[in-house]
Structure formats: C-alpha cells, structure tokens
C-alpha cells in the first residue's frame, strides 16, 4: 500500500430538520387529548366529513372546524338552502324509520319526530315562497311530497 494523500473532499453534512419531529409529536399529543375528551360521548356519530358544494351556491367558510372525531377535525360543509333542506329531510327519514339513529343497529319509527321535521319543512316552504330559485322550490316541493307519502305509508302499517 502506498501512502497517498487524501483527496480534498469536503465534509458532507447531513442536516436533520428537528422541527417536523416536534410538530408531529405535538399533533399526536393533541389528537390523543381530543380522543380522551371525546371518549365519554360514545353516542355521537362522527361527522361524515366535508360535503361537495352545491352548484351555484358560494362556499361560506367561517374558518372553524367541528369538534375533532376519530379521523381528526372536519370542516363543516358550506351553509346553504339545499343543505338545510337535506338536514331536515334526513331527520324526518330517521323518524320514519328509514335510517337508523347514530349508534343504533336497527331503525325505529318515531312518528311525532318525523311529523315535526316534515312540518318544519312545510313552514320553510311557506315562508320562502317567491324567494327561491325554481330549482330550489321544486326540490323542496318534491322532498315534502316524498316525505308526506312515506309518513302516510308508515302510519298505515299494522
């Protein structure tokens, strides 16, 4: 072996960004605390997550997220007339036994609750008459008709 002088190679430095590690740990700790805080409320169903915007309606963002669920915080969908109608109609369907309540395996019929939400939609229709787009008016009318027919069908069951 010959003694050759080492070539002039600059020392390579590996730079490790420690900030991301700290951030990940902080996020894990926050998620753990949120999960522990939500643990007593096992009856709540997780929010399904963001819903697509309805056509022609602007997104309204408050910059706030809903309470964190098992998958982390969820952004609430934009407030809109269509979302309001959908929410009330879904509650009516739950009362009609078409959809099970969160945390329950089997749906149960609660006609008084269904009637309340159907009546609420009827009040909404009456109070917004003349102020809705033709599409919104037709959608609300159709939803009310379908819910009323379902109510009568469920009411006539033995």
C-alpha positions, 0 to 999 in steps of 0.5 A, spaced: 500 500 500 502 506 498 501 512 502 497 517 498 494 523 500 487 524 501 483 527 496 480 534 498 473 532 499 469 536 503 465 534 509 458 532 507 453 534 512 447 531 513 442 536 516 436 533 520 430 538 520 428 537 528 422 541 527 417 536 523 419 531 529 416 536 534 410 538 530 408 531 529 409 529 536 405 535 538 399 533 533 399 526 536 399 529 543 393 533 541 389 528 537 390 523 543 387 529 548 381 530 543 380 522 543 380 522 551 375 528 551 371 525 546 371 518 549 365 519 554 360 521 548 360 514 545 353 516 542 355 521 537 356 519 530 362 522 527 361 527 522 361 524 515 366 529 513 366 535 508 360 535 503 361 537 495 358 544 494 352 545 491 352 548 484 351 555 484 351 556 491 358 560 494 362 556 499 361 560 506 367 558 510 367 561 517 374 558 518 372 553 524 372 546 524 367 541 528 369 538 534 375 533 532 372 525 531 376 519 530 379 521 523 381 528 526 377 535 525 372 536 519 370 542 516 363 543 516 360 543 509 358 550 506 351 553 509 346 553 504 338 552 502 339 545 499 343 543 505 338 545 510 333 542 506 337 535 506 338 536 514 331 536 515 329 531 510 334 526 513 331 527 520 324 526 518 327 519 514 330 517 521 323 518 524 320 514 519 324 509 520 328 509 514 335 510 517 337 508 523 339 513 529 347 514 530 349 508 534 343 504 533 343 497 529 336 497 527 331 503 525 325 505 529 319 509 527 318 515 531 312 518 528 311 525 532 319 526 530 318 525 523 311 529 523 315 535 526 321 535 521 316 534 515 312 540 518 318 544 519 319 543 512 312 545 510 313 552 514 320 553 510 316 552 504 311 557 506 315 562 508 320 562 502 315 562 497 317 567 491 324 567 494 327 561 491 330 559 485 325 554 481 330 549 482 330 550 489 322 550 490 321 544 486 326 540 490 323 542 496 316 541 493 318 534 491 322 532 498 315 534 502 311 530 497 316 524 498 316 525 505 308 526 506 307 519 502 312 515 506 309 518 513 302 516 510 305 509 508 308 508 515 302 510 519 298 505 515 302 499 517 299 494 522 
